[in-house]
């Protein structure tokens, strides 16, 4: 059912080593708007705080945004 919901655009599945993160559609772009307001570069911990989520979800979301080319991982942050 989850795969069907993803194909229909009803959920956003973000792959994570310990199990996929399931978010509402567009959550990645909403997060990007929040992250754009942070001092650059920012750390995963700062992203988690800004997004009001835990570090596991923030890191998975940051990796997703990196894969889309919307963020860039740097040694000192994103």
PAKEPA-370002 format. One record per residue: residue number from 1; x, y, z of N, C-alpha, C in turn. Coordinates in Angstrom, 1 decimal. Each point is the difference from the previous one (the first is absolute). Layout:
N
lumvo seq=NUM nu=X nv=Y nw=Z cau=X cav=Y caw=Z cu=X cv=Y cw=Z
...
//
This chain:
78
lumvo seq=1 nu=0.8 nv=-1.2 nw=0.0 cau=-0.8 cav=1.2 caw=0.0 cu=0.9 cv=1.3 cw=0.0
lumvo seq=2 nu=1.1 nv=-0.1 nw=0.7 cau=0.9 cav=1.1 caw=0.1 cu=0.5 cv=0.4 cw=-1.4
lumvo seq=3 nu=0.4 nv=-1.0 nw=-0.7 cau=0.6 cav=0.2 caw=-1.4 cu=-1.1 cv=0.7 cw=-0.9
lumvo seq=4 nu=-1.2 nv=-0.5 nw=0.1 cau=-1.1 cav=0.6 caw=-0.7 cu=-0.3 cv=1.4 cw=0.4
lumvo seq=5 nu=0.1 nv=0.3 nw=1.2 cau=-0.2 cav=1.4 caw=0.5 cu=1.1 cv=0.9 cw=-0.5
lumvo seq=6 nu=1.2 nv=-0.5 nw=0.0 cau=1.2 cav=0.7 caw=-0.5 cu=-0.2 cv=0.3 cw=-1.5
lumvo seq=7 nu=-0.4 nv=-1.0 nw=-0.8 cau=-0.2 cav=0.2 caw=-1.4 cu=-1.1 cv=1.0 cw=-0.3
lumvo seq=8 nu=-1.0 nv=0.0 nw=0.9 cau=-1.2 cav=0.9 caw=-0.2 cu=0.4 cv=1.4 cw=0.5
lumvo seq=9 nu=1.1 nv=0.2 nw=0.6 cau=0.4 cav=1.3 caw=0.5 cu=-0.6 cv=0.4 cw=1.3
lumvo seq=10 nu=-0.5 nv=-1.0 nw=0.7 cau=-0.7 cav=0.2 caw=1.3 cu=1.0 cv=0.1 cw=1.2
lumvo seq=11 nu=1.2 nv=-0.6 nw=-0.2 cau=1.1 cav=0.1 caw=1.0 cu=1.3 cv=0.2 cw=-0.7
lumvo seq=12 nu=1.0 nv=0.5 nw=0.8 cau=1.4 cav=0.1 caw=-0.5 cu=0.8 cv=-1.0 cw=0.8
lumvo seq=13 nu=0.6 nv=-1.0 nw=-0.6 cau=0.8 cav=-1.0 caw=0.6 cu=1.5 cv=0.4 cw=-0.1
lumvo seq=14 nu=0.6 nv=0.2 nw=1.2 cau=1.4 cav=0.4 caw=0.0 cu=0.8 cv=-1.2 cw=0.5
lumvo seq=15 nu=0.9 nv=-0.6 nw=-0.8 cau=0.7 cav=-1.2 caw=0.4 cu=1.0 cv=0.3 cw=1.2
lumvo seq=16 nu=0.0 nv=-0.9 nw=0.9 cau=0.9 cav=0.1 caw=1.2 cu=0.5 cv=-1.4 cw=0.4
lumvo seq=17 nu=1.2 nv=-0.1 nw=0.4 cau=0.6 cav=-1.3 caw=0.3 cu=-0.8 cv=-0.8 cw=1.0
lumvo seq=18 nu=-0.6 nv=0.6 nw=0.9 cau=-0.8 cav=-0.7 caw=1.1 cu=-1.5 cv=-0.1 cw=-0.3
lumvo seq=19 nu=-0.4 nv=0.3 nw=-1.3 cau=-1.4 cav=0.0 caw=-0.4 cu=-0.4 cv=1.3 cw=-0.6
lumvo seq=20 nu=-0.8 nv=-0.1 nw=-1.0 cau=-0.4 cav=1.3 caw=-0.7 cu=-0.7 cv=0.9 cw=0.9
lumvo seq=21 nu=0.1 nv=1.3 nw=-0.3 cau=-0.7 cav=1.1 caw=0.7 cu=-1.1 cv=0.4 cw=-0.9
lumvo seq=22 nu=-1.2 nv=0.0 nw=0.5 cau=-1.2 cav=0.3 caw=-0.8 cu=-0.5 cv=1.4 cw=0.4
lumvo seq=23 nu=-0.1 nv=0.9 nw=-1.0 cau=-0.4 cav=1.4 caw=0.3 cu=-1.1 cv=0.4 cw=-1.0
lumvo seq=24 nu=-0.7 nv=1.1 nw=0.3 cau=-1.0 cav=0.5 caw=-0.9 cu=0.6 cv=0.5 cw=-1.3
lumvo seq=25 nu=-0.7 nv=-0.1 nw=-1.0 cau=0.5 cav=0.5 caw=-1.3 cu=0.4 cv=1.5 cw=0.1
lumvo seq=26 nu=1.2 nv=0.3 nw=-0.5 cau=0.4 cav=1.4 caw=0.0 cu=0.8 cv=0.4 cw=1.3
lumvo seq=27 nu=0.1 nv=-1.0 nw=0.9 cau=0.7 cav=0.3 caw=1.2 cu=1.5 cv=0.4 cw=-0.2
lumvo seq=28 nu=0.5 nv=-0.6 nw=-1.1 cau=1.4 cav=0.3 caw=-0.3 cu=0.2 cv=1.5 cw=-0.4
lumvo seq=29 nu=-0.9 nv=0.5 nw=-0.8 cau=0.1 cav=1.4 caw=-0.5 cu=-0.4 cv=0.9 cw=1.2
lumvo seq=30 nu=-0.9 nv=-0.4 nw=0.8 cau=-0.3 cav=0.8 caw=1.2 cu=1.2 cv=0.1 cw=0.9
lumvo seq=31 nu=0.7 nv=-1.1 nw=0.2 cau=1.2 cav=0.0 caw=0.8 cu=1.1 cv=0.9 cw=-0.6
lumvo seq=32 nu=0.1 nv=-0.1 nw=-1.3 cau=1.0 cav=0.9 caw=-0.7 cu=-0.3 cv=1.4 cw=0.3
lumvo seq=33 nu=-1.2 nv=0.5 nw=0.0 cau=-0.3 cav=1.4 caw=0.3 cu=0.5 cv=0.3 cw=1.4
lumvo seq=34 nu=-0.3 nv=-0.9 nw=1.0 cau=0.5 cav=0.3 caw=1.3 cu=1.5 cv=0.0 cw=0.1
lumvo seq=35 nu=0.6 nv=-0.9 nw=-0.7 cau=1.5 cav=-0.1 caw=0.1 cu=0.7 cv=1.2 cw=-0.7
lumvo seq=36 nu=-0.7 nv=0.5 nw=-1.0 cau=0.6 cav=1.2 caw=-0.7 cu=0.1 cv=1.2 cw=1.0
lumvo seq=37 nu=-0.8 nv=0.0 nw=1.0 cau=0.0 cav=1.1 caw=1.0 cu=1.1 cv=-0.2 cw=1.1
lumvo seq=38 nu=0.6 nv=-1.1 nw=0.0 cau=1.1 cav=-0.2 caw=1.0 cu=1.3 cv=0.6 cw=-0.5
lumvo seq=39 nu=0.9 nv=0.4 nw=1.0 cau=1.3 cav=0.5 caw=-0.4 cu=0.7 cv=-1.1 cw=-0.7
lumvo seq=40 nu=0.7 nv=0.3 nw=-1.1 cau=0.6 cav=-1.0 caw=-0.8 cu=1.5 cv=-0.1 cw=0.3
lumvo seq=41 nu=0.7 nv=-1.1 nw=0.0 cau=-0.6 cav=-1.3 caw=0.0 cu=-0.6 cv=-0.4 cw=1.3
lumvo seq=42 nu=-0.9 nv=-1.0 nw=0.0 cau=-0.6 cav=-0.4 caw=1.3 cu=0.3 cv=-1.5 cw=0.2
lumvo seq=43 nu=-0.1 nv=-0.4 nw=1.3 cau=0.2 cav=-1.4 caw=0.3 cu=-1.3 cv=-0.8 cw=0.0
lumvo seq=44 nu=0.1 nv=-1.3 nw=0.0 cau=-1.2 cav=-0.8 caw=0.1 cu=-0.8 cv=0.3 cw=1.3
lumvo seq=45 nu=0.7 nv=0.2 nw=1.1 cau=-0.7 cav=0.3 caw=1.2 cu=-0.8 cv=1.3 cw=-0.1
lumvo seq=46 nu=0.6 nv=1.0 nw=-0.6 cau=-0.7 cav=1.3 caw=-0.2 cu=-1.2 cv=-0.2 cw=-0.9
lumvo seq=47 nu=0.2 nv=-0.8 nw=-1.0 cau=-1.2 cav=-0.3 caw=-0.9 cu=-1.1 cv=-0.7 cw=0.8
lumvo seq=48 nu=0.4 nv=-1.0 nw=0.8 cau=-1.0 cav=-0.7 caw=0.8 cu=-0.8 cv=1.0 cw=0.9
lumvo seq=49 nu=0.7 nv=0.9 nw=0.6 cau=-0.6 cav=1.0 caw=0.9 cu=-0.9 cv=0.9 cw=-0.8
lumvo seq=50 nu=0.4 nv=0.5 nw=-1.2 cau=-0.8 cav=0.9 caw=-0.8 cu=-1.2 cv=-0.7 cw=-0.5
lumvo seq=51 nu=0.1 nv=-1.3 nw=-0.3 cau=-1.1 cav=-0.8 caw=-0.6 cu=-0.9 cv=-0.6 cw=1.1
lumvo seq=52 nu=0.4 nv=0.2 nw=1.3 cau=-0.8 cav=-0.6 caw=1.1 cu=-0.1 cv=-1.5 cw=-0.1
lumvo seq=53 nu=1.1 nv=-0.7 nw=-0.3 cau=0.0 cav=-1.4 caw=-0.2 cu=1.2 cv=-0.6 cw=0.7
lumvo seq=54 nu=0.1 nv=-1.3 nw=0.0 cau=1.3 cav=-0.6 caw=0.5 cu=1.1 cv=0.0 cw=-1.0
lumvo seq=55 nu=1.2 nv=-0.3 nw=0.5 cau=1.1 cav=0.0 caw=-0.9 cu=-0.1 cv=-1.1 cw=-1.1
lumvo seq=56 nu=-0.5 nv=-1.1 nw=0.3 cau=-0.2 cav=-1.1 caw=-1.0 cu=-0.8 cv=0.4 cw=-1.2
lumvo seq=57 nu=-1.1 nv=0.6 nw=0.3 cau=-0.9 cav=0.5 caw=-1.1 cu=0.7 cv=1.1 cw=-0.8
lumvo seq=58 nu=0.6 nv=0.9 nw=0.8 cau=0.7 cav=1.2 caw=-0.7 cu=1.1 cv=-0.5 cw=-0.9
lumvo seq=59 nu=0.8 nv=-1.0 nw=0.5 cau=1.1 cav=-0.5 caw=-0.9 cu=-0.5 cv=-0.7 cw=-1.2
lumvo seq=60 nu=-1.0 nv=-0.8 nw=0.1 cau=-0.6 cav=-0.6 caw=-1.1 cu=-0.6 cv=1.0 cw=-1.0
lumvo seq=61 nu=-0.6 nv=1.0 nw=0.5 cau=-0.5 cav=1.1 caw=-0.9 cu=1.1 cv=0.7 cw=-0.7
lumvo seq=62 nu=1.1 nv=0.3 nw=0.8 cau=1.1 cav=0.7 caw=-0.6 cu=0.6 cv=-0.8 cw=-1.1
lumvo seq=63 nu=0.2 nv=-1.3 nw=0.2 cau=0.5 cav=-0.9 caw=-1.1 cu=-0.9 cv=0.0 cw=-1.2
lumvo seq=64 nu=-1.3 nv=0.0 nw=0.2 cau=-1.0 cav=0.0 caw=-1.1 cu=0.2 cv=1.3 cw=-0.7
lumvo seq=65 nu=0.1 nv=1.2 nw=0.7 cau=0.2 cav=1.2 caw=-0.7 cu=1.3 cv=0.1 cw=-0.7
lumvo seq=66 nu=1.1 nv=-0.6 nw=0.5 cau=1.2 cav=-0.1 caw=-0.7 cu=-0.1 cv=-0.8 cw=-1.3
lumvo seq=67 nu=-0.7 nv=-1.1 nw=0.0 cau=-0.2 cav=-0.8 caw=-1.2 cu=-0.8 cv=0.7 cw=-1.0
lumvo seq=68 nu=-0.9 nv=0.9 nw=0.4 cau=-0.7 cav=0.8 caw=-1.0 cu=0.8 cv=1.2 cw=-0.5
lumvo seq=69 nu=1.2 nv=0.2 nw=0.6 cau=0.8 cav=1.2 caw=-0.4 cu=-0.5 cv=1.3 cw=0.6
lumvo seq=70 nu=-0.8 nv=-0.1 nw=1.1 cau=-0.5 cav=1.3 caw=0.6 cu=0.8 cv=0.5 cw=1.1
lumvo seq=71 nu=0.8 nv=-0.9 nw=0.6 cau=1.0 cav=0.3 caw=1.1 cu=1.3 cv=-0.6 cw=-0.4
lumvo seq=72 nu=1.0 nv=0.5 nw=0.6 cau=1.4 cav=-0.6 caw=-0.3 cu=0.7 cv=-0.3 cw=1.4
lumvo seq=73 nu=0.4 nv=-1.2 nw=0.1 cau=0.7 cav=-0.3 caw=1.3 cu=1.4 cv=0.5 cw=-0.1
lumvo seq=74 nu=0.4 nv=0.6 nw=1.1 cau=1.4 cav=0.5 caw=0.1 cu=0.5 cv=-0.5 cw=1.3
lumvo seq=75 nu=1.3 nv=0.0 nw=0.1 cau=0.7 cav=-0.5 caw=1.2 cu=-0.6 cv=0.7 cw=1.3
lumvo seq=76 nu=-0.2 nv=1.3 nw=-0.1 cau=-0.4 cav=0.8 caw=1.2 cu=-1.5 cv=0.1 cw=0.1
lumvo seq=77 nu=-0.8 nv=-0.6 nw=-0.9 cau=-1.4 cav=0.1 caw=0.1 cu=-0.6 cv=-0.1 cw=-1.4
lumvo seq=78 nu=-1.3 nv=0.6 nw=-0.2 cau=-0.6 cav=-0.1 caw=-1.3 cu=-0.3 cv=1.4 cw=-0.5
//
